[in-house]
Amino acid sequence: MSSGEIRDRRLGIVGAGRVGTTIARAAIAAGYEVLISGSGPAERIALIVEVLAPGARAASTEEVVHHADLIVLAVPMHRFRDLPHELFDGKILIDAMNYWEEIDGVDQELATAPGGTSVVVQEWFPSARVVKSLNHITYYKFDAGRRPHGAPGRIAIAAAGDDRAAVAAVMQLIDRLGFDAVDAGPLDTGLALEPNGSLFGVSYRADVLSDLLSPAWRKDQGQPAAG
């Protein structure tokens, strides 16, 4: 399945917290049909979704997966292993999660993963097409920083993944959500986008973000860093 075959303007979001509902608002504004699930029955989050992401629909996680080929995973990081290995088979799965010890507890696998936490997520969902993205700017900037395509002052968001077609599809989503998309390279380059990573929490233009990511990508490719 290529990026051109993704069912257009459908987005699934697993996780109805602050990150998930913020992304849902941006997607609704961009004309997407959005289904969003929480940790329990859809009825439990229906009011939250109605208030925080008007236009989105609360659903079960199974409905979310059936609804869209492009899915955002935005649950607390310690919860992703509660989901079955095969749940996202064949789906493009945007890992928008961040590991926070204060929230997630001590998890040595996540804390010491040499290629970043998204590599661990990919191992847990082996048939998903995991892309690290939508995690490295604050929810406030995500809400306030959206701009039309080509507008000055656009914030850049990176996407890292080993499946190049999946990365291209996520970059298209990023652009539609109101941000400039930057290809960060392979999935383990996403380490720079995580908390304590060099690029986390800072807003950059696309050209600056691309330049900052280049050394990490070149190192991964066995090439000398620029400069």
N, C-alpha and C positions, 0 to 999 in steps of 0.2 A: 504494500500500500504506500503510495507516494504522497508527498504533502498536497499535491493537487487533488488527491482523492479523499482528503479529509472532508467529512460532512461539514459544509461551510456554515459558519456562524452558529455552531452548537458547542457549548462548553459545559463540561461537568466539573464540579468542585466537591472534593471530599474533605470536609472540615468547615464548620460553620462558626468558627471563631473570628477574631479581628482580621486576620490575614485573609481568610476565605471570603468573608463578606465584603472586604475592601476590593478584592479582585472581582467579585461578582458585580459590584456597582460599576466598575470600569467597563466590564464586559457588556452589561446591559446598556450602558451609554453608547457602546460601540455597535449595538444592534445584534448582540448575541442572544440566543435562547439559552438560558442558564438554569441548570438543575444543581442543587446543592444538598449535601447530606451531612448529618452529624453522627454522633456515636450511637444513637438509638433510633426509634421510630421517627418518621417524618413529622408526625404531629407534635413531637417534642420541640422541634426547632421552627415550626411554622410561623409563630409570632416573631421570633428573632429575625427570620428571613424577611418577613413582611415589613418590618421596621427598618432593618439595617441594609437590606438589599432589595428594595421594592422592584418588582418585575421578575425577579428570580422565583423559582418554585422549589419548595422543600420536597425532598424525595428520599427514598432509601438509597443506600450505597449501590445496591444492585441496579436500581433504576438509573442512577447517575452513570454507571458504567455502560449500560445498554444504550443510553441516550446519546453519548458522544464518543468520538474517537480521540478527542483531545481532553485530557483530564488533569486538573490541578490537585495535587496532594498537599493539603495544608492542615494536617492534624498535628497536635503536639508530637514532637519527635519520638517520645517514648511509646507512642501508640501505634506506630506504623506496623510493628510486628504482630499486632492483633488482627491484621487483615490477612486473608489467605494468599499464599504464594502466587496462585494462578488468577487472582481477581482481575488484574489488568492485562491479561495476555493479549498481545497484539496492539495494545493501546499506546498512544504517546502520553507518557506520564511526566508531568512537570513537577519536579520536586521543589516545592516552595518552603520546605521545612528548614528550621535551624535548630541545632543542638544547644540547649541552654542547661547547664548542670543544675542551676537553681530550680528549674522547672521539671526537667527530665530525670533528675537524679544522676548519680555517677554511673556512666556506661562506658567501660573501657574500650569496647569495640568502636564506638562512635568517637570517643575523645581522642583516640590514637590512630584512627584510620589514615594511612599515609596518602591515600588518594582522595580523602574527603568523605563526608557522610553519604553523598549520593552514590558512591561506589558500593557502599553497604546496602543502600536501598535497592540498587540494581541487582545485587546478589539475592536479596530477599524476593524480588519480583523478577525472576530471570527472563521471562518472556515479554516483559514490558519494555517500551522504548523510552528509557529514562533520560530526561533533560533537566539539568539544574538551572533554575531561573526563577524570577519573580520574588526572590528572597533577600536581595542585598540592598534594597532601599526601604526606608521606614514606611509604615502604612500611611502616615501623614503625607509624606512626599508622593506616595502613590496616588492619594486622593487629590492633592493640590497641584501636582506637577504635570498632569496630562495636558498634551497639546496636540492640535491637528498635525497631520503629516506635512512636513516642510516648514512648520512654524519655527521661528527663532526661539532659543532658550529651551529646547527640548532636552529632557533628561534621558540618558542612555540606560538600558537594561541589557545585561549579558545573558547568553544562553550557552551552556556547555553540555556536550553530549557526544557519544560515539556513533550514534545513528545520524548521519548527515541529513537525511530527508526529514527526520524528526526535528532536528535543530532548525531547519528551514521553516517548518510549519510553526514552530514556537516563535521564531523571529517575525513571521507574518502576524501572529497574534499580538506580540509586543507592539508592533507598529500600529495595529488597529486599536489597541488600548490607549495609545497616545504617547508612546515613547519611541526613541530610536533604538533599534536592535543591534547588538554587537555579537558576532560569533566569537565565543570565548575559546573554541577548540574542543578537545576531547573532554570526557566527563570528569576526569580527575583534575582538570584545570579549574573546575568549580570550587576547589579548596580555597582559592583566593577570594571567593564570593561569600564565604561563610564567616560567622562571628570569629573575631581574631584574625581573619584574613585581611590582606592589605587593601582590599577594595570594598569591604563591608561598610554600609552605613553612610557612604559618601556619594554625593551626586556629581556625575561627570557628564560632559558632552561625549558624543559617540567617538569622535576622533581621539580624545584624551583617554577614554576607557580602553579603546582598541590598542593604543600605544602602551598603556600600562599592563595590559594582558599579554602583549607580544612576548616579553621575556619568558613568562611561564610556559606559553605554548611552544616557543622555540626550544626551550630546554627539554620539554616532553618529547619533541620531535627529534632530539639529538642535534639541533642546530645551534650555532653560537647566537647569543643574545645580541640585539642591535645596540649600537652605541659605542 
